[in-house]
């Protein structure tokens, strides 16, 4: 089954790939929005993480004609009444500027004592099929905001966030807790907010992959080779001219085995 991740974030794609592999989920080939030439980004104007996750997943399934998974996530700081929240990625006014977002949040909490620096990473993940089936799950990761950024791993607010699990781990040890940016990918995957939301959706993804196999659609991809999707002739129909994405038009309309360019040009 071809699964579209509605995101241009390469680290989110890697995170999902690791989770699927670690859980033993089979029959799924991932493609992200970054792989798709001319992908029409929807406007994320929801008031909640769930609103935005569904906006992205629904738009992705409609535009591509394949099952789409989307995540909306951010940090909710107790002292700021849950903000930045859904505005996390553009807290400083520019979308995706992690350094500026972190600097602004630290400035806003400059005089806040440690006892009032509680925060949560929140992730809501949605899966939507072209037929309109929908599933949604939420994951929360409790912790606190430090007074200065530490660590170079991860992304977003990871350098500012100490997970509650880290505070518990070092309680009787002579060492400081790690920020999320200092955790290895495997350590982060085991306890993160996104992992919790995605884990709840794994049975759904495996069921959809099994259904695709039963329907006769298979996905294969050799290492460093174009993705190949085989669509059974009896289920393929229609002309693809109206589909927005040329790379996925052929997948949905042609009975022949058709490659999708994973080189970064599409």
C-alpha positions as CSV (number, residue, x, y, z in Angstrom):
1,X,0.0,0.0,0.0
2,X,1.2,3.5,-0.9
3,X,0.9,5.7,2.2
4,X,1.3,9.5,1.7
5,X,2.7,11.5,4.7
6,X,1.3,15.0,4.3
7,X,4.5,16.7,5.4
8,X,7.7,18.1,3.9
9,X,9.6,17.4,7.1
10,X,12.2,14.8,6.4
11,X,12.7,14.0,10.1
12,X,9.0,13.3,10.5
13,X,9.2,10.9,7.6
14,X,12.3,9.2,9.1
15,X,10.5,8.9,12.5
16,X,7.4,7.2,10.9
17,X,9.7,4.9,8.9
18,X,11.5,3.8,12.0
19,X,8.2,3.2,13.9
20,X,6.7,1.1,11.1
21,X,9.8,-0.9,10.8
22,X,10.2,-1.4,14.6
23,X,6.5,-2.5,14.9
24,X,6.9,-5.0,12.1
25,X,4.2,-3.3,9.9
26,X,4.5,-4.7,6.4
27,X,3.1,-3.9,3.0
28,X,3.5,-0.1,3.2
29,X,5.6,2.2,1.1
30,X,5.9,5.8,2.3
31,X,6.0,8.9,0.1
32,X,6.0,12.4,1.6
33,X,4.7,15.6,0.2
34,X,8.3,16.6,-0.5
35,X,8.4,13.8,-3.1
36,X,5.4,15.1,-5.1
37,X,5.9,17.9,-7.6
38,X,3.2,20.6,-7.4
39,X,1.6,19.3,-4.2
40,X,-1.2,21.7,-3.2
41,X,-0.6,22.7,0.5
42,X,-3.9,23.2,2.3
43,X,-4.4,26.2,4.6
44,X,-4.0,25.1,8.2
45,X,-6.6,27.3,9.9
46,X,-7.9,24.9,12.5
47,X,-8.3,26.0,16.1
48,X,-7.0,22.7,17.5
49,X,-4.3,20.1,16.6
50,X,-7.1,17.7,15.6
51,X,-8.6,20.3,13.2
52,X,-5.3,20.8,11.4
53,X,-4.3,17.1,11.3
54,X,-7.7,16.3,9.6
55,X,-7.3,19.3,7.2
56,X,-4.0,18.0,6.0
57,X,-5.0,14.3,5.9
58,X,-8.3,15.0,4.0
59,X,-6.6,17.4,1.6
60,X,-3.8,14.8,0.9
61,X,-6.2,11.9,0.3
62,X,-8.2,14.1,-2.1
63,X,-5.3,15.5,-4.0
64,X,-3.3,12.2,-4.4
65,X,-6.0,9.6,-4.4
66,X,-4.1,7.5,-1.9
67,X,-4.4,7.0,1.9
68,X,-2.8,9.9,3.7
69,X,-1.5,10.3,7.2
70,X,-0.9,13.7,8.7
71,X,0.3,15.0,12.0
72,X,-0.2,18.3,13.7
73,X,1.9,18.9,16.8
74,X,3.4,21.5,19.0
75,X,4.3,22.5,22.5
76,X,1.8,23.7,25.1
77,X,3.4,25.7,28.0
78,X,1.5,25.8,31.2
79,X,2.6,29.4,32.0
80,X,1.3,30.6,28.6
81,X,-2.1,28.9,29.0
82,X,-1.3,26.2,26.5
83,X,0.4,28.4,23.9
84,X,2.2,28.3,21.5
85,X,-0.1,25.3,20.8
86,X,-1.3,25.2,17.2
87,X,0.9,28.2,16.5
88,X,4.1,26.4,17.5
89,X,5.7,26.2,14.0
90,X,5.1,30.0,13.4
91,X,5.3,31.4,17.0
92,X,7.7,34.1,16.0
93,X,5.7,35.0,12.8
94,X,7.7,33.0,10.3
95,X,6.8,29.4,9.7
96,X,9.4,26.8,10.4
97,X,12.1,29.0,11.9
98,X,13.0,26.8,14.8
99,X,15.8,29.0,16.1
100,X,13.6,32.1,16.2
101,X,10.7,30.2,17.7
102,X,12.9,28.9,20.5
103,X,14.4,32.3,21.2
104,X,11.0,33.9,21.5
105,X,9.7,31.2,23.9
106,X,12.8,31.5,26.1
107,X,12.4,35.3,26.2
108,X,8.7,34.9,27.2
109,X,9.7,32.6,30.1
110,X,12.8,34.4,31.1
111,X,11.5,35.4,34.6
112,X,9.4,32.2,35.2
113,X,10.8,30.0,37.9
114,X,11.5,26.3,37.4
115,X,8.4,25.3,39.4
116,X,6.2,27.0,36.8
117,X,7.9,25.9,33.5
118,X,5.8,22.8,32.9
119,X,4.9,21.9,29.3
120,X,3.6,19.2,27.1
121,X,4.5,18.2,23.6
122,X,1.2,17.3,21.8
123,X,0.7,15.4,18.6
124,X,-2.5,14.5,16.9
125,X,-2.2,12.1,13.9
126,X,-5.0,11.4,11.4
127,X,-5.3,8.8,8.7
128,X,-7.8,9.4,5.8
129,X,-8.5,7.1,2.9
130,X,-9.7,8.3,-0.6
131,X,-13.0,6.7,0.2
132,X,-13.4,9.0,3.2
133,X,-12.6,6.6,6.1
134,X,-11.0,8.5,9.0
135,X,-9.1,7.7,12.1
136,X,-7.5,10.1,14.6
137,X,-5.3,9.6,17.7
138,X,-3.6,11.9,20.2
139,X,-0.3,11.6,22.0
140,X,1.0,13.8,24.9
141,X,4.6,14.0,26.2
142,X,4.9,15.7,29.6
143,X,8.0,17.7,30.6
144,X,9.3,21.2,31.3
145,X,11.1,24.0,29.5
146,X,14.7,24.7,30.3
147,X,16.3,28.2,30.5
148,X,18.6,27.7,27.5
149,X,18.7,25.5,24.5
150,X,20.7,22.3,24.9
151,X,21.4,19.7,22.2
152,X,21.5,19.6,18.4
153,X,19.3,16.6,17.6
154,X,15.6,16.5,16.8
155,X,13.8,19.6,15.6
156,X,11.4,22.2,16.7
157,X,11.4,22.9,20.4
158,X,13.4,19.7,21.3
159,X,16.4,21.7,22.6
160,X,14.2,23.4,25.2
161,X,12.2,20.4,26.4
162,X,13.2,18.0,29.2
163,X,10.9,15.0,29.3
164,X,9.4,13.9,32.6
165,X,11.0,10.5,32.0
166,X,14.4,12.1,32.0
167,X,13.8,13.9,35.4
168,X,12.7,10.5,36.8
169,X,15.7,8.7,35.3
170,X,18.3,11.0,37.0
171,X,16.5,11.4,40.3
172,X,19.1,9.3,42.2
173,X,22.0,9.8,39.8
174,X,24.7,12.4,39.7
175,X,23.9,13.7,36.2
176,X,21.6,16.2,34.6
177,X,18.5,15.1,32.6
178,X,18.7,15.3,28.8
179,X,16.6,17.5,26.6
180,X,14.7,15.9,23.8
181,X,17.4,17.2,21.4
182,X,20.0,15.1,23.3
183,X,18.1,11.9,23.1
184,X,19.0,9.3,20.4
185,X,16.4,8.8,17.7
186,X,15.6,5.4,19.3
187,X,15.3,7.0,22.8
188,X,13.0,9.7,21.5
189,X,10.9,7.2,19.5
190,X,10.2,5.2,22.6
191,X,8.6,8.0,24.6
192,X,7.6,10.9,22.3
193,X,4.2,12.4,21.8
194,X,4.2,11.5,18.1
195,X,5.2,7.9,18.9
196,X,2.2,7.6,21.2
197,X,-0.2,8.9,18.6
198,X,1.2,6.9,15.8
199,X,1.4,3.7,17.9
200,X,-2.4,3.9,18.4
201,X,-2.8,4.0,14.6
202,X,-0.5,1.1,13.7
203,X,-3.3,-1.5,13.8
204,X,-5.3,0.7,11.4
205,X,-2.3,1.0,9.0
206,X,-1.7,-2.7,9.0
207,X,-5.3,-3.4,8.4
208,X,-5.3,-1.0,5.4
209,X,-2.1,-2.6,4.0
210,X,-3.7,-6.1,4.4
211,X,-6.8,-4.9,2.6
212,X,-4.7,-3.6,-0.3
213,X,-3.0,-6.9,-0.6
214,X,-6.4,-8.7,-0.6
215,X,-7.7,-6.3,-3.3
216,X,-4.7,-7.1,-5.4
217,X,-2.7,-3.9,-5.1
218,X,1.0,-4.4,-4.0
219,X,3.8,-2.0,-3.5
220,X,7.4,-2.9,-4.0
221,X,10.6,-0.8,-3.9
222,X,14.1,-2.0,-4.4
223,X,16.8,-0.1,-2.5
224,X,17.8,3.1,-4.3
225,X,15.3,2.4,-7.0
226,X,12.0,4.1,-8.1
227,X,9.0,3.1,-6.1
228,X,6.8,0.6,-8.1
229,X,3.1,0.3,-7.5
230,X,1.1,-2.4,-9.2
231,X,-2.6,-1.7,-9.7
232,X,-4.9,-4.6,-10.8
233,X,-6.4,-4.0,-14.2
234,X,-9.9,-4.8,-13.0
235,X,-9.8,-1.9,-10.5
236,X,-8.1,0.7,-12.7
237,X,-10.3,3.1,-14.6
238,X,-10.7,6.6,-15.8
239,X,-8.4,9.3,-17.2
240,X,-5.9,10.9,-15.0
241,X,-5.9,14.4,-16.5
242,X,-7.8,15.9,-13.6
243,X,-5.5,14.6,-10.9
244,X,-3.3,17.3,-9.4
245,X,-0.1,15.3,-9.0
246,X,1.3,13.8,-12.2
247,X,3.4,11.3,-10.3
248,X,0.2,9.8,-8.7
249,X,-2.1,10.2,-11.6
250,X,-0.6,7.1,-13.3
251,X,-0.8,5.1,-10.1
252,X,-4.5,5.6,-9.8
253,X,-5.4,5.4,-13.5
254,X,-3.2,2.8,-15.2
255,X,-3.3,-0.9,-14.8
256,X,0.4,-1.3,-15.6
257,X,3.3,-1.2,-13.2
258,X,4.2,2.5,-12.9
259,X,7.3,4.1,-11.2
260,X,7.2,7.0,-8.9
261,X,10.3,9.1,-8.9
262,X,11.9,9.2,-5.4
263,X,15.0,11.1,-6.6
264,X,13.8,14.4,-5.1
265,X,12.7,15.7,-8.5
266,X,9.1,14.8,-7.9
